[in-house]
Amino acid sequence: MNVQSSGNISHTLAAFAASLDGSQIPADVRLRAQHHMLDAIGIAFASGRFDFARKMLAGTVALGGQGAVPVIGMATNLSPRDSAMMNGFLVHGLDFDDTHMGGIIHPTASIMPAVFSAAVMKGAKGADIITAYVIGMEAATRLAAVARGAFHQVGFHPTGIIGIFGCVLAVGKIFGLTPAELAHAQGVAVSMAAGSMEFLEDGAWNKRLHPGWAAQAAITAVSLAQSGFIGITRPYEGRFGLFNAYMGKEVARADYRLATQGLGQTWELLNTAIKPYPTCHFVHACIDSALILRQQGLRADDIEKIETLVPGDVIKTVCEPEANKKRPANSYDAQFSVPFLTAAAFVRGRVTLSELEEDALRDQKILDLASRCSYRADPDSPFPKAYSGELVVTTKSGKVLRHREHINRGAADRPLSNAEIAEKFRGNAALAMSAGTITEVERGVLALEQANDPSALVRILGASAS
């Protein structure tokens, strides 16, 4: 499929979404899409065990009551918008969901819940669900890439700012909007985009809300546009459009060509990484470097100090403020900390959800080693194509050891296999669900292409934890 740019980003994306037929999406892309959705569902199951999930659900139910769309793993049905918000919250709840490297966005966390709610509303077939999801992924990842990493620098979270637009196009596809209506829906959505990075200062729960908020707001925007609501004509490139308004002094970095480049030919879903660790993706290469050095015989007790090299654009997110990062106050602080996670990898020989629990946050061996970590910008980083990480370790005997992961595991050039993704799903789901439920869900998601009536899968996703 060759998509011609109209010169207006929203019109080009609208034409792409409205005209794309599922048969035009390569089979490997459609299969990978099902695995991304499977990954997200496993994370949602695991998130439901936590206090943040229970509090979010209580507040949501208090406002809107029950509905027809299941909340994944929590034995509750809500209205389509409330369920989309809640499911997005759960998928992003552990910061273990997928990341598009160039856009630095977690696309599935908003797009899948939005598509799920829309599919229940419209009785969509499984193949149509996959097509809509792929449309959302292709749009959101490209739009996020336009900023070239600048959103983080000015205090905005790309998943919250950009996620809504991918959701609008995906939901609009299921609702059957015309190209003109899809353009208006994007114009409406620009007034709903939100997502502050201030959560980094105190480990607040706000970030978890961003993708779900985008999903529910997108459903609203699509419904309004289908009813004839007039939206902004140039929501992206306009004088007060998305990029001018949200990028501030960094707007000169914007590359608007990336918003539509390769639509229908290059599939950015395949450049979207599945995380091997439940932490900010920016830290993964340092974690892997620590684990590899440990496997080679280096132990925490042997280390005098560690210098970490990370992409310059991520320092504000995972290295600063330095005092917070070396002694995280809560699990969310820890997930965004290069020194803590590097130290944890050396001390415990792994980084799993257990390394984010209270006992790990108070582990004096980890904290002592974290206090001896410093950082500097990696001059050779390929960021944002990949998130490099290098450790330079000085031992107590004066020996200097180093290891570099130039391309982080999970990136497009080092992707996790579909089998590894399925294994990750089972591990996450097993924290909350029975073996029988896990098997049913996996079979259902991976058979979605052939499902004329996915109601059985919808039912089982709403099962309660074991």
C-alpha positions in Angstrom: 0.0 0.0 0.0 1.5 3.4 -1.1 0.1 6.3 0.9 0.4 9.8 -0.7 0.9 12.7 1.7 -1.8 15.4 1.4 0.4 18.0 3.0 -1.8 17.9 6.0 -0.7 15.2 8.6 -4.2 14.6 10.0 -5.7 14.2 6.5 -3.0 11.8 5.4 -3.4 9.6 8.5 -7.2 9.7 8.1 -6.9 8.5 4.5 -4.5 5.7 5.6 -6.8 4.5 8.4 -10.0 4.6 6.4 -8.6 2.9 3.3 -6.3 0.2 4.8 -7.6 -3.3 4.3 -6.4 -6.0 6.6 -5.1 -8.0 3.7 -2.6 -5.2 3.0 -0.9 -5.8 6.4 1.8 -8.5 6.1 1.2 -11.8 7.9 4.3 -11.4 10.1 3.1 -7.9 11.2 -0.4 -9.2 12.1 1.1 -12.2 14.0 3.5 -9.9 15.9 0.6 -7.6 16.7 -1.2 -10.5 18.5 2.0 -11.1 20.5 2.2 -7.4 21.6 -1.4 -7.6 22.7 -0.7 -10.9 24.6 2.2 -9.2 26.3 0.0 -6.3 27.4 -2.7 -8.6 28.8 -0.2 -10.5 30.9 1.1 -7.3 32.4 -2.5 -6.2 33.1 -3.2 -9.4 35.0 -0.1 -8.9 37.1 -0.9 -5.2 37.8 -4.3 -6.1 39.2 -2.6 -7.5 42.4 -1.4 -4.1 43.5 -2.9 -1.4 45.7 -2.7 1.2 42.9 -5.0 -1.0 40.8 -7.6 -1.4 43.5 -7.7 2.3 44.3 -8.0 3.2 40.6 -10.9 0.8 40.2 -12.7 2.0 43.3 -12.5 5.6 42.1 -13.6 4.7 38.6 -16.6 2.6 39.7 -17.7 5.4 42.1 -18.1 7.7 39.2 -19.7 5.6 36.6 -20.8 2.2 38.0 -21.0 -1.0 36.0 -21.0 -1.5 32.2 -20.5 -4.1 29.5 -16.7 -4.1 28.9 -14.5 -6.2 31.2 -11.6 -4.9 33.2 -8.7 -7.3 32.5 -8.3 -9.8 35.4 -10.5 -7.9 37.9 -13.9 -9.5 37.5 -15.6 -6.1 36.9 -17.3 -4.7 33.8 -17.4 -1.0 33.2 -18.7 1.4 30.5 -16.5 1.4 27.3 -14.7 4.6 28.2 -14.1 3.7 31.9 -13.0 0.2 30.9 -10.5 1.6 28.4 -9.1 4.0 31.0 -8.8 1.2 33.6 -7.3 -1.3 31.2 -4.8 1.2 29.9 -3.9 1.9 33.6 -3.3 -1.8 34.2 -1.2 -2.4 31.1 1.1 0.4 32.0 0.9 -0.2 35.7 4.3 -2.0 36.0 6.1 -0.1 33.3 6.7 -3.5 31.7 4.9 -2.7 28.4 6.3 -2.2 24.9 8.2 0.8 23.7 8.7 2.3 20.2 12.3 3.2 20.3 12.3 6.2 17.9 9.1 7.7 19.4 10.0 6.8 23.0 6.3 5.9 23.5 4.4 3.0 25.0 1.8 2.5 22.2 0.0 -0.7 23.1 -0.9 0.5 26.6 -3.4 3.0 25.1 -4.3 1.5 21.7 -5.2 -2.0 22.8 -7.6 -1.0 25.6 -9.2 1.5 23.2 -9.6 -1.1 20.5 -10.9 -3.6 23.0 -13.7 -1.3 24.2 -14.6 -0.3 20.7 -14.7 -3.9 19.6 -17.1 -4.8 22.3 -19.3 -1.8 21.5 -19.5 -2.7 17.8 -19.2 -6.5 17.9 -16.0 -6.4 15.8 -14.4 -9.6 14.4 -11.0 -10.7 15.5 -9.3 -9.8 12.2 -10.9 -6.3 12.4 -9.5 -5.9 15.9 -6.0 -6.7 14.7 -6.3 -4.3 11.7 -7.5 -1.4 13.9 -4.7 -2.1 16.4 -2.0 -2.0 13.7 -3.4 1.3 12.4 -3.2 2.8 15.8 0.3 1.5 16.3 1.6 2.9 12.9 0.1 6.3 13.6 1.1 6.7 17.2 4.7 5.6 16.7 5.3 7.9 13.8 3.7 10.9 15.5 5.9 10.4 18.6 9.0 10.1 16.4 8.4 13.6 15.0 9.6 15.1 18.3 12.9 13.2 18.1 13.0 12.7 21.9 12.2 16.3 22.8 9.0 15.7 24.7 10.9 14.4 27.7 13.2 17.4 27.7 10.3 19.8 28.2 8.5 17.7 30.8 5.9 15.8 28.7 5.3 12.1 28.6 4.9 11.0 24.9 2.5 8.1 25.8 0.0 10.6 27.2 0.6 13.3 24.6 0.6 11.1 21.5 -1.3 8.0 22.5 -4.7 9.5 22.0 -4.1 10.1 18.3 -3.3 6.4 17.6 -6.3 5.5 19.6 -8.6 7.9 17.6 -7.6 6.3 14.3 -7.9 2.7 15.6 -11.3 3.3 17.3 -12.4 5.3 14.3 -11.6 2.4 12.0 -13.8 0.1 14.1 -16.6 2.7 14.2 -16.4 3.1 10.4 -15.6 6.8 10.3 -15.0 8.5 6.9 -11.7 10.2 6.2 -13.3 13.6 6.9 -14.7 12.3 10.2 -11.3 10.8 11.2 -9.6 14.2 10.4 -12.1 16.0 12.7 -11.6 13.4 15.4 -7.9 14.1 15.5 -8.7 17.8 15.6 -10.9 17.2 18.7 -8.2 15.0 20.3 -5.5 17.7 20.3 -7.5 19.4 23.1 -7.5 16.2 25.2 -3.8 15.3 24.9 -2.1 15.3 28.4 0.8 13.8 30.3 3.2 15.5 32.7 6.6 14.1 33.7 6.4 15.5 37.2 5.8 12.0 38.6 9.5 11.5 38.4 10.0 13.8 41.4 8.0 11.8 43.9 7.0 8.4 42.4 3.3 9.4 42.0 0.9 7.2 40.1 0.1 9.7 37.4 2.2 8.1 34.7 0.1 4.9 35.0 -3.0 6.9 34.1 -1.7 8.5 30.9 -2.4 5.7 28.4 -5.8 4.9 29.8 -6.7 8.6 29.8 -5.7 8.7 26.1 -7.8 5.6 25.3 -11.0 6.9 26.9 -10.6 10.4 25.5 -10.1 9.0 22.1 -13.5 7.1 22.3 -15.1 10.5 23.1 -13.4 12.3 20.2 -14.4 9.6 17.7 -18.0 9.6 18.9 -18.2 13.4 18.7 -16.7 13.5 15.2 -19.1 10.8 13.9 -21.9 12.9 15.2 -20.7 15.9 13.1 -18.5 17.8 15.6 -16.0 20.1 13.9 -12.4 19.6 15.0 -9.2 21.7 14.5 -8.0 21.5 10.9 -4.2 21.3 11.6 -3.9 19.6 15.0 -0.3 18.7 14.5 1.6 21.3 12.5 -0.7 24.4 13.2 0.6 27.5 14.9 -0.8 26.3 18.3 -0.9 22.6 17.2 0.5 19.7 19.1 4.2 20.1 18.3 4.4 23.9 18.6 2.4 23.9 21.8 4.1 20.9 23.5 7.7 21.1 22.3 8.4 24.7 23.4 11.9 25.8 22.6 12.7 22.3 21.3 10.3 22.6 18.4 13.1 23.2 15.9 14.0 19.5 16.4 10.6 18.4 15.0 10.8 16.4 11.8 7.2 16.4 10.4 8.1 14.0 7.6 8.3 11.2 10.1 4.6 11.5 10.8 3.6 9.9 7.5 6.9 8.5 6.1 6.6 4.9 5.0 2.9 4.5 5.8 1.7 1.2 4.4 5.2 0.1 3.4 7.4 0.2 6.6 5.7 -1.3 9.6 6.8 0.5 12.7 5.1 -2.1 14.9 8.1 -4.3 14.1 10.4 -1.5 15.5 8.5 -1.5 18.8 10.4 -3.3 21.5 9.1 -5.7 24.1 10.7 -5.2 27.5 12.7 -8.0 29.1 12.8 -6.0 32.4 10.0 -4.3 34.4 11.7 -0.9 34.3 12.2 2.2 32.2 13.6 1.0 28.8 16.4 3.6 29.1 18.0 1.5 31.9 17.9 -1.9 30.2 21.3 -1.8 28.6 23.0 -1.0 31.9 21.1 -3.8 33.6 22.2 -6.3 30.9 25.8 -5.0 31.1 25.8 -5.6 34.9 24.4 -9.1 34.6 27.0 -10.0 31.9 29.9 -8.7 34.0 28.5 -10.7 37.0 28.3 -13.8 34.8 32.0 -13.3 34.0 32.8 -13.4 37.7 32.5 -9.8 39.0 30.7 -9.6 42.3 29.2 -6.6 44.1 31.7 -7.0 47.0 34.6 -6.6 44.5 33.4 -3.2 43.3 34.8 0.2 44.3 32.8 2.3 42.0 30.8 2.2 38.8 30.6 4.8 36.0 27.5 4.5 33.8 27.3 5.8 30.3 23.8 6.5 29.0 22.3 8.5 26.1 22.5 12.2 26.9 18.8 12.8 26.3 17.7 10.3 29.0 19.8 11.7 31.8 17.0 13.8 33.2 14.7 10.8 33.3 16.9 8.1 34.8 19.9 9.8 36.4 18.6 13.0 38.0 18.0 14.2 40.6 20.9 12.1 41.7 20.0 11.8 45.4 16.6 10.4 44.5 18.0 7.9 42.0 20.5 6.5 44.4 18.0 6.0 47.2 14.6 5.5 45.6 11.6 6.2 47.9 9.3 3.7 46.2 9.1 1.2 43.3 8.3 3.8 40.7 11.4 5.8 41.7 13.4 2.6 41.4 12.1 1.8 37.9 13.6 5.0 36.6 17.0 4.7 38.4 20.2 3.8 36.6 22.2 3.5 39.8 19.7 1.5 41.8 18.9 -1.0 39.0 22.6 -1.4 38.1 23.4 -2.1 41.7 20.5 -4.5 42.1 21.6 -6.5 39.1 25.1 -6.9 40.6 23.8 -7.7 44.1 21.0 -10.1 43.2 21.9 -11.4 39.8 18.5 -10.4 38.3 16.1 -7.6 37.8 12.5 -8.8 38.2 9.4 -7.4 39.9 10.8 -8.7 43.2 13.7 -6.2 42.9 11.0 -3.4 43.1 9.5 -4.7 46.3 10.1 -3.0 49.7 12.8 -5.4 50.8 14.9 -4.6 47.8 14.4 -0.9 48.2 15.8 -1.2 51.7 18.6 -3.7 50.8 21.7 -2.0 52.2 24.0 -3.8 49.9 22.1 -2.5 46.9 21.9 1.0 48.3 25.7 1.1 49.2 26.6 0.1 45.7 24.1 2.5 44.2 25.8 5.3 46.2 29.0 4.6 44.4 27.5 4.9 40.9 28.1 8.0 38.7 27.0 8.8 35.2 27.9 10.7 32.1 26.5 11.1 28.6 27.4 8.3 26.1 29.1 10.1 23.2 28.6 7.1 20.9 24.9 6.4 21.6 22.6 5.5 18.7 19.7 7.1 20.6 16.8 7.2 19.8 17.1 4.3 17.4 18.3 2.2 20.3 19.1 2.9 24.0 22.8 2.2 24.6 24.4 1.6 28.0 27.9 1.0 29.2 29.5 0.3 32.6 33.0 1.2 33.6 33.7 -0.7 36.8 36.7 0.0 39.1 37.4 -2.9 41.5 38.7 -2.5 45.0 42.0 -4.0 43.7 42.3 -1.2 41.1 41.3 -3.2 38.1 39.0 -1.5 35.5 36.4 -3.7 33.8 33.8 -2.5 31.2 31.0 -3.8 29.2 28.9 -2.0 26.6 25.4 -2.9 25.2 25.3 -0.6 22.1 21.9 -2.0 21.0 19.6 -2.8 24.0 17.9 -6.2 24.0 14.4 -6.0 22.6 15.2 -3.2 20.1 14.4 -3.7 16.5 17.9 -5.0 15.8 17.7 -7.4 18.8 14.0 -8.2 19.2 12.6 -10.8 21.6 11.1 -13.7 19.7 7.4 -14.4 19.7 8.2 -17.5 21.8 10.0 -15.3 24.3 7.0 -12.9 24.4 4.6 -15.8 25.1 6.9 -17.0 27.9 6.9 -13.5 29.4 3.1 -13.4 29.2 2.9 -16.7 31.1 5.2 -15.6 33.8 3.4 -12.3 34.4 -0.1 -13.9 34.2 1.0 -16.6 36.6 1.4 -14.0 39.4 -2.4 -13.6 39.4 -4.2 -16.2 37.3 -4.8 -19.9 37.2 -3.0 -22.1 34.8 -6.2 -22.9 33.0 -7.0 -19.2 32.5 -3.5 -18.5 31.3 -3.8 -21.2 28.6 -7.3 -20.0 27.5 -6.2 -16.4 27.1 -3.0 -17.3 25.2 -4.9 -19.5 22.8 -7.6 -16.9 22.4 -5.3 -14.0 21.6 -3.2 -16.0 19.2 -6.3 -17.3 17.4 -7.8 -13.8 17.2 -7.2 -13.7 13.4 -9.7 -16.5 12.9 -12.3 -15.4 15.5 -15.6 -14.3 14.0 -17.0 -13.8 17.5 -14.3 -13.0 20.1 -16.8 -12.9 22.9 -15.3 -16.0 24.6 -12.0 -14.1 24.8 -13.7 -11.0 26.1 -15.3 -13.1 28.8 -12.1 -14.8 30.0 -10.2 -11.5 30.1 -12.6 -10.4 32.7 -11.9 -13.4 34.9 -10.8 -12.7 38.5 -7.4 -13.5 39.9 -6.8 -16.9 41.3 
